[in-house]
Amino acid sequence: MSDGELQTYSLVELAVERLRLEILSGRSEPGQRLIEEQLTRRLGISRAPLREAMRLLAQQGLVEHIPRRGARVATLSDDDVRELYEVRDVLERHAIATMPDSPDLTRLRATLDVMRLATASDDRLELANAHRRFHTEVVALAGNRQLTALYGSLLVRIQLYMAVNMQREAEATRSDDGLQRHERLLTALEQGTPSAILTALTTHGARAYLT
């Protein structure tokens, strides 16, 4: 890869990360138009890396292209959200059913430490990211890389929906509620009983966003 190609690729990565952050933080709302001229000026890049970044974000389910109208932040219908949560449940249950007897929980504990720091600093975006990483690490315990990749991409789309409700959650719940739920789930995983893990997941509260 030439120096020019490396530079273009780094610009694509920059655009992906900046736009992804704006979308998942709720600063760019579902359905909001993404206008090339404005984005190239704001990000300081040309159209080519921007279009590649938009293509990658579309693959992640965060951006959608509307014929003759351009691109916009992806939208999710009530049915989309319900179906995503149903698929999430299926993947989580399969991961738990195929999990080894004594999985390595080191990465889960590290993610929980990040969650504690985000809770203490009231960093809602980092907290949402830590929630997503925690659940991805739970599924990764099954050792199925394809399952983990599929699950991770699904959680990104769910986080798009959750971003709209982050302020509502902040007003309706105690700041440490999410942390306590994940601590209970880690305790169940440490105990290693599949039924206890499934119970912890069932009562975990992830579906609160559906109400």
Helices and strands as residue ranges (DSSP letters): H 3-24, E 33-34, H 36-43, H 47-59, E 63-66, E 70-73, H 78-97, H 106-121, H 124-140, H 145-164, H 166-172, H 177-191, H 194-202, G 206-210
